[in-house]
């Protein structure tokens, strides 16, 4: 009986582990801009309070950690996490960058998601052109992706 329970536990552990999906998130805007310019994909800025924001955690769990979202993201966007944690310490560089982005996009609540495209000006400086924004959308990855696609389509 103990062997059966152990076998069941191990099987469930592998199943749960295999369902977790990691995405290629970055926290470096310069890297994201380079990738965006190389691929032609817009940048998705996810403004979050990763260690305290309940709606952010819900969005991550229900959408961002799913294979459906992962497949969509790889095809359509460059992922950037713009985090404002309370208990986790970020580097000074990332903290400064995140505050600048928060001010630039007027973010007041979390989660907020902005879709942007980097465009080089005549002076060589890169400007982030706003496409659209969203936040938490109830209904899982299908509903969230549908809302995101509406925002991204504003680019065209």
N, C-alpha and C positions, 0 to 999 in steps of 0.2 A: 504494500500500500504506500509506504514511504517513497519507494522508487517511482511509482506512478505519479505521485504528487510532485516529486522533484522533476520528472520528465515534463510534466504539464507546465510547471513554473518556467523551466528553461525554454520550452517552446514559445510560451507567451512573451518571454523576454526578447527572444529573437524577432518575433513578429512585431512587437512594439518598436524595437530598435530600427527595423527595416522600414517602418512607416515614417520615421522622422526624416525630414528633408531639409538639407541645408542649402541656402542660396549664396550666391557670390556677392555679398554685401561689402562695401568699402566705407571707410569714414574719411577718406582723403578726396577732397573735391578736385584737386589737380589731376589725380589719377582718373577720376570719373570723367572729367572733361576730355582728357586724352582719349579714353576708350570711346566716349560718345562721338568725338570727331572722327575717329577711325572707322567706327561701325555705322554711323548715321542714326543711332538710336537715341531717343531722348533720355534724360536723366530723371530718375524717380527719387525725390528727396523725401525720406520718411522721418518726420519730426516726432520724437518720442521721448518719454520719460521711462526708460526701459525697466528701471527697478522700483517704480512706484505708481505708474499710471495703469490703472485697471483696464481701461478701454484699449490702451496700447497692447497690453499683454493678451487681451482677448483677440485683437486683430492679428497678432503674430500667431497665436495658437490656431485660430479658425481659418486663416487665409495664408499667411506667409510661410507656414511650415507644411504646406500641402504640396503634393506633386503637381497638381493642376496649376498652382501659382508659379511654382518653380519652372515648369515648362513654358508658361506664358512669359515670365520675366526674362528668361534666357533669350527668347525670341524678340522681345519688344523693348526692353529698357535696360539702363545701367542703374544698379541699385546703390543708393547712398543712405546710410543711417546717420541722422543728425540727432544725437542723443543728449538729453539733459538729465542725467541720473542724479540721485540725491546721495546714495551710499557708495557708488563706484567713482573712483577718481579717474578722470581723463587727462591726457597730456595737455599742457598749456596751449600747444598749437591747435589741437582739435577743439578744445574749449573755446578758444578765440574764434576759430573758423565757424563753429556752431552758433555762437552769439551773433556773428556778423550775418550769417544766413537767416537766423531768426528775425533779425531786424529788417533785412532786405525783403523778406516775404511777409512781414507783419504777423508772424505766427503768435497766437495768444493762447491756444488750447491744443491739447494732444489727444489722440493722434491727428496730425495733419500731414497730408501728402501733397507735394507739388510736383508737377511734371514740367521740365524746362529743357530748352535746347541752348547749348553754348554757341555764341556767334562772335567771330572776331571782328572788331571794329577796325576802322582805317588806321588807328594808332597802334594796332596789334594787340590791344587789350581785349580780353574775352568778357562778353556780357552774357548773362543768363536771361534768355527770353522766356517769360512765363507762357505756358500752354494752358494749364488748368490745374484744379486742385480737387481733392476729395479727402475723406477721413475714414472712419469706421462705417462700413455698409453691412447691415444685417443680411444673412442669407448664405454665408459661406463664400468660398472662392469664386464660384460661378457668378454670383451677384456682384461681388467686388470687382472682378475682372471686367464685367460688362460696364460698370460705372467708370472704371479706369480707361477702358477703350473709348468711351464717349469723350473723356477729357483729352486723351491723346489725339483723337481725330480732329480736334480743334486746330491742330498744327497745320493740317493740310489745306 
